[in-house]
Amino acid sequence: MDRQGDLFPDRPKLVEEFERFDAEHPDVWAHFERVALDLIRRGRKHYSSDAICHVVRWHIETSSQGVCDFKVNDHFTAFYSRKFGQAHPEHAGFFERRRSVADEVAT
């Protein structure tokens, strides 16, 4: 995802928090993307971004990297679903989406 910070100077604090978290923890996005693409390869047409975030949390917490020093905010699931749609437009409908502040970073 391109850096959106300059495009939305007055956006809500949550958008800024997500962008900072995403930049500081690219492994969270890598896990999210990997799980979603695996589900698609297995034939899923739709899935829950929230469920994937729970899988990511479990994987990071139980990995050989030890205890992590951060938490994945539940409010970031909407951002990750939109980031996935941007990165993989051919699967843009994989996640059902409701209107969200995360739409501000989706282009």
DSSP file (Angstrom, degrees, kcal/mol; ACC not computed):
  #  RESIDUE AA STRUCTURE BP1 BP2  ACC     N-H-->O    O-->H-N    N-H-->O    O-->H-N    TCO  KAPPA ALPHA  PHI   PSI    X-CA   Y-CA   Z-CA
    1    1 A M              0   0    0      0, 0.0     3,-0.1     0, 0.0     2,-0.0   0.000 360.0 360.0 360.0 134.9    0.0    0.0    0.0
    2    2 A D        -     0   0    0      1,-0.1     2,-0.4     2,-0.1     0, 0.0  -0.360 360.0 -89.9 -67.8 152.2    1.3    3.4   -0.9
    3    3 A R        -     0   0    0      1,-0.2     3,-0.2    -2,-0.0    -1,-0.1  -0.528  43.9-176.7 -64.3 120.1    1.9    5.8    2.0
    4    4 A Q    >>  +     0   0    0     -2,-0.4     3,-1.4     1,-0.2     4,-0.9   0.481  53.2 101.4 -98.0  -5.6   -1.4    7.6    2.3
    5    5 A G  G >4 S+     0   0    0      1,-0.3     3,-0.7     2,-0.2     6,-0.2   0.846  80.8  49.2 -52.6 -43.1   -0.4   10.0    5.1
    6    6 A D  G 34 S+     0   0    0      1,-0.2    -1,-0.3    -3,-0.2    -2,-0.1   0.731 106.2  58.4 -71.8 -20.5    0.1   13.0    2.8
    7    7 A L  G <4 S+     0   0    0     -3,-1.4    -1,-0.2     1,-0.2    -2,-0.2   0.718 111.4  38.5 -81.2 -21.3   -3.2   12.6    1.2
    8    8 A F    X<  +     0   0    0     -4,-0.9     3,-1.5    -3,-0.7    -1,-0.2  -0.588  61.3 162.5-130.6  69.9   -5.3   12.8    4.4
    9    9 A P  T 3  S+     0   0    0      0, 0.0    -1,-0.1     0, 0.0    -2,-0.1   0.754  81.1  41.0 -64.4 -23.6   -3.8   15.5    6.6
   10   10 A D  T 3  S+     0   0    0      2,-0.0     3,-0.1     3,-0.0    -2,-0.0   0.127  84.7 134.2-110.2  20.6   -7.0   15.8    8.7
   11   11 A R    <   -     0   0    0     -3,-1.5     5,-0.1    -6,-0.2    -3,-0.0  -0.219  63.9 -82.4 -70.6 161.7   -7.9   12.2    9.0
   12   12 A P    >>  -     0   0    0      0, 0.0     4,-1.3     0, 0.0     3,-0.8  -0.135  38.1-109.0 -63.0 158.9   -9.0   10.6   12.3
   13   13 A K  H 3> S+     0   0    0      1,-0.2     4,-2.6     2,-0.2     5,-0.2   0.832 114.9  63.0 -57.5 -36.6   -6.4    9.4   14.9
   14   14 A L  H 3> S+     0   0    0      1,-0.2     4,-2.6     2,-0.2    -1,-0.2   0.866 100.1  53.2 -61.1 -37.0   -7.2    5.7   14.2
   15   15 A V  H <> S+     0   0    0     -3,-0.8     4,-2.6     2,-0.2    -1,-0.2   0.935 110.8  46.7 -62.8 -45.5   -6.1    6.1   10.6
   16   16 A E  H  X S+     0   0    0     -4,-1.3     4,-2.3     1,-0.2    -2,-0.2   0.902 111.2  52.0 -62.8 -41.3   -2.8    7.5   11.8
   17   17 A E  H  X S+     0   0    0     -4,-2.6     4,-2.7     2,-0.2    -2,-0.2   0.915 110.9  47.9 -62.4 -43.0   -2.4    4.7   14.4
   18   18 A F  H  X S+     0   0    0     -4,-2.6     4,-3.4     2,-0.2     5,-0.3   0.949 111.0  50.1 -62.9 -47.6   -3.0    2.0   11.8
   19   19 A E  H  X S+     0   0    0     -4,-2.6     4,-2.0     1,-0.2    -2,-0.2   0.899 113.6  46.0 -59.2 -41.1   -0.5    3.5    9.4
   20   20 A R  H  X S+     0   0    0     -4,-2.3     4,-2.2     2,-0.2    -1,-0.2   0.943 114.9  46.8 -65.5 -48.0    2.1    3.7   12.1
   21   21 A F  H  X S+     0   0    0     -4,-2.7     4,-1.9     1,-0.2    -2,-0.2   0.925 111.9  50.8 -60.1 -45.6    1.4    0.2   13.3
   22   22 A D  H  < S+     0   0    0     -4,-3.4    -1,-0.2     1,-0.2    -2,-0.2   0.889 112.0  47.0 -61.2 -40.8    1.5   -1.2    9.7
   23   23 A A  H  < S+     0   0    0     -4,-2.0    -1,-0.2    -5,-0.3    -2,-0.2   0.863 116.2  44.4 -68.6 -36.1    4.8    0.5    9.0
   24   24 A E  H  < S+     0   0    0     -4,-2.2    -2,-0.2     1,-0.2    -1,-0.2   0.710 121.8  37.0 -81.4 -21.1    6.3   -0.8   12.3
   25   25 A H    >X  +     0   0    0     -4,-1.9     3,-1.6    -5,-0.2     4,-0.8  -0.509  58.9 158.3-133.1  65.1    5.0   -4.3   12.0
   26   26 A P  H 3> S+     0   0    0      0, 0.0     4,-2.3     0, 0.0     5,-0.1   0.728  71.3  71.3 -62.9 -19.7    5.0   -5.5    8.4
   27   27 A D  H 3> S+     0   0    0      2,-0.2     4,-2.3     1,-0.2     5,-0.2   0.817  91.2  58.3 -65.4 -29.5    5.0   -9.1    9.6
   28   28 A V  H <> S+     0   0    0     -3,-1.6     4,-2.6     2,-0.2    -1,-0.2   0.949 108.9  44.0 -64.7 -47.6    1.3   -8.6   10.7
   29   29 A W  H  X S+     0   0    0     -4,-0.8     4,-3.1     2,-0.2     5,-0.3   0.917 111.5  54.4 -62.0 -43.2    0.4   -7.7    7.1
   30   30 A A  H  X S+     0   0    0     -4,-2.3     4,-2.2     1,-0.2    -1,-0.2   0.908 112.0  43.8 -59.1 -42.9    2.5  -10.5    5.7
   31   31 A H  H  X S+     0   0    0     -4,-2.3     4,-2.6     2,-0.2     5,-0.2   0.931 114.1  50.2 -66.4 -45.8    0.7  -13.1    7.9
   32   32 A F  H  X S+     0   0    0     -4,-2.6     4,-2.4     1,-0.2    -2,-0.2   0.945 113.6  45.1 -57.4 -50.0   -2.8  -11.6    7.1
   33   33 A E  H  X S+     0   0    0     -4,-3.1     4,-2.7     1,-0.2     5,-0.2   0.908 112.5  51.2 -62.0 -43.9   -2.1  -11.6    3.4
   34   34 A R  H  X S+     0   0    0     -4,-2.2     4,-2.1    -5,-0.3    -1,-0.2   0.917 111.7  46.7 -61.6 -45.0   -0.7  -15.2    3.5
   35   35 A V  H  X S+     0   0    0     -4,-2.6     4,-2.3     2,-0.2    -1,-0.2   0.935 113.3  48.7 -64.3 -46.0   -3.7  -16.5    5.4
   36   36 A A  H  X S+     0   0    0     -4,-2.4     4,-2.1    -5,-0.2    -2,-0.2   0.929 112.8  47.1 -61.1 -45.9   -6.2  -14.8    3.1
   37   37 A L  H  X S+     0   0    0     -4,-2.7     4,-2.5     1,-0.2    -1,-0.2   0.866 110.5  53.3 -65.8 -35.0   -4.5  -16.0   -0.1
   38   38 A D  H  X S+     0   0    0     -4,-2.1     4,-1.7    -5,-0.2    -1,-0.2   0.916 108.2  49.9 -64.5 -42.4   -4.4  -19.5    1.4
   39   39 A L  H  <>S+     0   0    0     -4,-2.3     5,-2.4     2,-0.2    -2,-0.2   0.900 111.0  49.6 -61.9 -40.5   -8.1  -19.5    2.1
   40   40 A I  H ><5S+     0   0    0     -4,-2.1     3,-1.8     1,-0.2    -2,-0.2   0.927 108.7  52.0 -64.0 -45.0   -8.8  -18.3   -1.5
   41   41 A R  H 3<5S+     0   0    0     -4,-2.5    -1,-0.2     1,-0.3    -2,-0.2   0.824 105.6  56.7 -60.2 -30.6   -6.6  -21.1   -2.9
   42   42 A R  T 3<5S-     0   0    0     -4,-1.7    -1,-0.3    -5,-0.2    -2,-0.2   0.439 128.8 -96.8 -82.5   0.3   -8.6  -23.6   -0.9
   43   43 A G  T < 5S+     0   0    0     -3,-1.8    -3,-0.2     1,-0.3     2,-0.2   0.439  70.8 149.2 104.3   0.0  -11.8  -22.4   -2.5
   44   44 A R      < -     0   0    0     -5,-2.4    -1,-0.3    -6,-0.2     3,-0.1  -0.463  25.3-171.8 -67.6 137.1  -13.2  -19.8   -0.1
   45   45 A K  S    S+     0   0    0      1,-0.3     2,-0.3    -2,-0.2    -1,-0.2   0.716  73.0  14.2 -96.9 -29.1  -15.2  -17.1   -1.8
   46   46 A H        +     0   0    0     -7,-0.1    -1,-0.3    49,-0.0     2,-0.3  -0.978  67.2 167.3-144.3 152.9  -15.7  -14.9    1.3
   47   47 A Y  B     -a   95   0A   0     47,-1.9    49,-0.5    -2,-0.3     2,-0.5  -0.965  37.9 -91.4-158.6 172.5  -14.2  -14.8    4.8
   48   48 A S     >  -     0   0    0     -2,-0.3     4,-1.8     1,-0.1     5,-0.1  -0.798  15.7-158.5 -96.3 123.9  -13.9  -12.7    7.9
   49   49 A S  H  > S+     0   0    0     -2,-0.5     4,-2.2    47,-0.2    -1,-0.1   0.838  97.9  57.7 -66.5 -31.0  -11.0  -10.3    8.2
   50   50 A D  H  > S+     0   0    0      2,-0.2     4,-1.8     1,-0.2    -1,-0.2   0.920 104.5  50.1 -63.7 -44.0  -11.6  -10.4   12.0
   51   51 A A  H  > S+     0   0    0      1,-0.2     4,-1.9     2,-0.2    -1,-0.2   0.901 109.9  51.0 -61.9 -40.4  -11.1  -14.2   12.0
   52   52 A I  H  X S+     0   0    0     -4,-1.8     4,-2.6     1,-0.2    -1,-0.2   0.902 106.6  53.9 -65.2 -39.6   -7.8  -13.8   10.1
   53   53 A C  H  X S+     0   0    0     -4,-2.2     4,-2.6     1,-0.2    -1,-0.2   0.873 107.0  52.1 -62.5 -35.0   -6.6  -11.2   12.5
   54   54 A H  H  X S+     0   0    0     -4,-1.8     4,-2.3     2,-0.2    -1,-0.2   0.903 109.4  49.2 -66.3 -40.0   -7.2  -13.7   15.4
   55   55 A V  H  X S+     0   0    0     -4,-1.9     4,-2.8     2,-0.2    -2,-0.2   0.920 111.0  50.5 -61.9 -44.1   -5.2  -16.3   13.5
   56   56 A V  H  X S+     0   0    0     -4,-2.6     4,-2.8     2,-0.2     5,-0.3   0.927 109.3  50.6 -61.2 -45.8   -2.4  -13.7   13.0
   57   57 A R  H  X S+     0   0    0     -4,-2.6     4,-2.7     1,-0.2     5,-0.2   0.937 112.0  47.5 -56.8 -47.2   -2.4  -12.9   16.7
   58   58 A W  H  X S+     0   0    0     -4,-2.3     4,-2.0     1,-0.2    -2,-0.2   0.927 112.8  48.5 -60.9 -46.4   -2.2  -16.5   17.6
   59   59 A H  H  X S+     0   0    0     -4,-2.8     4,-0.5     1,-0.2    -1,-0.2   0.927 114.5  44.5 -62.7 -45.5    0.6  -17.1   15.1
   60   60 A I  H >< S+     0   0    0     -4,-2.8     3,-0.7     1,-0.2    -1,-0.2   0.915 114.5  48.9 -66.9 -42.6    2.7  -14.1   16.3
   61   61 A E  H 3< S+     0   0    0     -4,-2.7    -1,-0.2    -5,-0.3    -2,-0.2   0.817 119.3  38.1 -66.6 -30.7    2.1  -14.9   20.0
   62   62 A T  H 3< S+     0   0    0     -4,-2.0    -1,-0.2    -5,-0.2    -2,-0.2   0.317  91.8 114.6-105.7   7.8    3.1  -18.5   19.6
   63   63 A S  S X< S-     0   0    0     -3,-0.7     3,-1.4    -4,-0.5    -3,-0.1  -0.204  83.1-104.4 -74.1 169.8    5.9  -18.2   17.1
   64   64 A S  T 3  S+     0   0    0      1,-0.3    -1,-0.1     3,-0.0     3,-0.1   0.512 109.1  84.4 -71.8  -3.8    9.5  -19.0   17.9
   65   65 A Q  T 3  S-     0   0    0      1,-0.3    -1,-0.3    -5,-0.2     2,-0.1   0.561  96.6-130.1 -75.4  -6.7   10.2  -15.2   18.1
   66   66 A G    <   -     0   0    0     -3,-1.4    -1,-0.3    -6,-0.1     2,-0.2  -0.402  54.8 -14.1  88.2-169.8    9.0  -15.3   21.7
   67   67 A V  S    S-     0   0    0     -2,-0.1     2,-0.1    -3,-0.1    -6,-0.1  -0.499  72.9-132.1 -71.0 130.6    6.5  -13.0   23.3
   68   68 A C        -     0   0    0     -2,-0.2    -1,-0.1     2,-0.1    -2,-0.0  -0.470   1.7-138.1 -84.4 157.9    5.8  -10.0   21.1
   69   69 A D  S    S+     0   0    0     -2,-0.1     2,-0.3     2,-0.0    -1,-0.1   0.103  78.6  57.1-102.2  21.6    5.7   -6.5   22.5
   70   70 A F        -     0   0    0      2,-0.0     2,-0.4   -45,-0.0    -2,-0.1  -0.952  65.8-138.5-145.8 163.7    2.6   -5.3   20.7
   71   71 A K        -     0   0    0     -2,-0.3     2,-0.8     0, 0.0    -2,-0.0  -0.944  23.0-121.9-123.2 146.8   -1.0   -6.1   20.2
   72   72 A V        -     0   0    0     -2,-0.4     2,-0.1   -19,-0.1     5,-0.1  -0.817  34.4-128.7 -88.9 114.5   -3.0   -6.1   17.0
   73   73 A N    >   -     0   0    0     -2,-0.8     3,-2.1     1,-0.1     4,-0.3  -0.397   5.5-134.2 -65.2 132.6   -5.9   -3.6   17.6
   74   74 A D  G >  S+     0   0    0      1,-0.3     3,-1.3     2,-0.2     4,-0.3   0.805 105.1  64.2 -56.0 -30.0   -9.4   -5.1   16.7
   75   75 A H  G 3  S+     0   0    0      1,-0.3     3,-0.4     2,-0.1     4,-0.4   0.622  88.8  69.2 -72.4 -11.7  -10.1   -1.8   14.9
   76   76 A F  G <> S+     0   0    0     -3,-2.1     4,-2.5     1,-0.2    -1,-0.3   0.606  74.0  85.2 -82.4 -10.8   -7.4   -2.5   12.4
   77   77 A T  H <> S+     0   0    0     -3,-1.3     4,-2.3    -4,-0.3    -1,-0.2   0.895  88.2  52.2 -59.6 -38.9   -9.2   -5.4   10.8
   78   78 A A  H  > S+     0   0    0     -3,-0.4     4,-1.8    -4,-0.3    -1,-0.2   0.886 109.5  50.2 -63.0 -38.0  -11.1   -3.1    8.5
   79   79 A F  H  > S+     0   0    0     -4,-0.4     4,-2.6     1,-0.2    -2,-0.2   0.915 110.3  49.0 -66.8 -42.6   -7.9   -1.5    7.4
   80   80 A Y  H  X S+     0   0    0     -4,-2.5     4,-2.3     1,-0.2    -2,-0.2   0.881 108.6  53.2 -66.7 -36.2   -6.3   -4.8    6.6
   81   81 A S  H  X S+     0   0    0     -4,-2.3     4,-1.8    -5,-0.2    -1,-0.2   0.901 112.7  44.6 -65.0 -38.1   -9.3   -5.9    4.6
   82   82 A R  H  X S+     0   0    0     -4,-1.8     4,-1.9     2,-0.2    -2,-0.2   0.875 110.9  53.0 -72.9 -36.8   -9.1   -2.8    2.5
   83   83 A K  H  X S+     0   0    0     -4,-2.6     4,-2.6     2,-0.2     5,-0.2   0.900 108.3  51.9 -62.6 -39.2   -5.3   -3.1    2.1
   84   84 A F  H  X S+     0   0    0     -4,-2.3     4,-2.5     1,-0.2    -2,-0.2   0.925 107.7  51.5 -62.5 -44.1   -5.9   -6.6    0.9
   85   85 A G  H  < S+     0   0    0     -4,-1.8    -1,-0.2     1,-0.2    -2,-0.2   0.849 112.3  46.9 -61.2 -35.0   -8.4   -5.4   -1.7
   86   86 A Q  H  < S+     0   0    0     -4,-1.9    -2,-0.2     1,-0.2    -1,-0.2   0.907 115.8  43.7 -72.1 -42.7   -5.9   -2.8   -2.9
   87   87 A A  H  < S+     0   0    0     -4,-2.6    -2,-0.2     1,-0.3    -1,-0.2   0.798 128.8  28.1 -72.4 -29.0   -3.0   -5.3   -3.1
   88   88 A H    ><  +     0   0    0     -4,-2.5     3,-2.8    -5,-0.2    -1,-0.3  -0.604  66.3 170.1-133.7  70.2   -5.2   -8.0   -4.7
   89   89 A P  G >  S+     0   0    0      0, 0.0     3,-1.5     0, 0.0     4,-0.2   0.762  76.4  67.5 -58.8 -24.5   -8.0   -6.2   -6.7
   90   90 A E  G 3  S+     0   0    0      1,-0.3     3,-0.1     2,-0.1    -5,-0.1   0.666 109.6  37.6 -67.7 -14.1   -9.0   -9.5   -8.3
   91   91 A H  G X  S+     0   0    0     -3,-2.8     3,-2.3    -7,-0.2     4,-0.3   0.021  77.2 126.8-120.7  24.2  -10.1  -10.6   -4.8
   92   92 A A  T <  S+     0   0    0     -3,-1.5     3,-0.5     1,-0.3    -7,-0.2   0.765  73.2  52.2 -58.1 -27.7  -11.5   -7.2   -3.7
   93   93 A G  T 3  S+     0   0    0      1,-0.2    -1,-0.3    -4,-0.2    -2,-0.1   0.324  77.9 100.1 -91.3   8.5  -14.9   -8.8   -2.7
   94   94 A F  S <  S+     0   0    0     -3,-2.3   -47,-1.9   -48,-0.1     2,-0.5   0.869  81.7  50.4 -62.7 -37.2  -13.3  -11.5   -0.5
   95   95 A F  B    S-a   47   0A   0     -3,-0.5     2,-0.3    -4,-0.3   -47,-0.1  -0.886  85.5-129.9-105.1 130.9  -14.2   -9.5    2.6
   96   96 A E        -     0   0    0    -49,-0.5     2,-0.4    -2,-0.5   -47,-0.2  -0.615  33.8-157.4 -72.3 134.8  -17.6   -8.1    3.3
   97   97 A R        -     0   0    0     -2,-0.3     2,-0.3   -16,-0.0     3,-0.0  -0.945  17.2-163.8-125.1 138.9  -17.2   -4.5    4.2
   98   98 A R        -     0   0    0     -2,-0.4     0, 0.0     1,-0.1     0, 0.0  -0.754  50.3 -76.2-104.3 160.9  -19.2   -2.0    6.1
   99   99 A R        +     0   0    0     -2,-0.3     2,-0.3     3,-0.1    -1,-0.1  -0.326  67.6 165.5 -56.4 136.4  -18.6    1.7    5.9
  100  100 A S    >   -     0   0    0      1,-0.1     3,-1.8   -22,-0.1     4,-0.2  -0.979  56.7-110.6-152.6 157.4  -15.6    2.5    8.0
  101  101 A V  G >  S+     0   0    0     -2,-0.3     3,-1.8     1,-0.3     4,-0.3   0.756 113.8  74.0 -60.4 -23.2  -13.0    5.2    8.8
  102  102 A A  G >> S+     0   0    0      1,-0.3     3,-1.4     2,-0.2     4,-0.7   0.728  77.8  74.7 -63.1 -21.4  -10.7    2.7    7.0
  103  103 A D  G <4 S+     0   0    0     -3,-1.8     3,-0.3     1,-0.3    -1,-0.3   0.735  81.0  71.6 -63.6 -20.6  -12.3    3.7    3.7
  104  104 A E  G <4 S+     0   0    0     -3,-1.8    -1,-0.3     1,-0.2    -2,-0.2   0.779 101.1  42.5 -67.0 -25.7  -10.3    7.0    4.0
  105  105 A V  T <4 S+     0   0    0     -3,-1.4     2,-0.4    -4,-0.3    -1,-0.2   0.573  95.3  94.6 -96.6  -9.9   -7.1    5.1    3.2
  106  106 A A     <        0   0    0     -4,-0.7   -23,-0.1    -3,-0.3   -24,-0.0  -0.666 360.0 360.0 -82.4 132.8   -8.6    3.0    0.4
  107  107 A T              0   0    0     -2,-0.4    -1,-0.1     0, 0.0    -4,-0.0   0.373 360.0 360.0-119.8 360.0   -8.2    4.4   -3.0
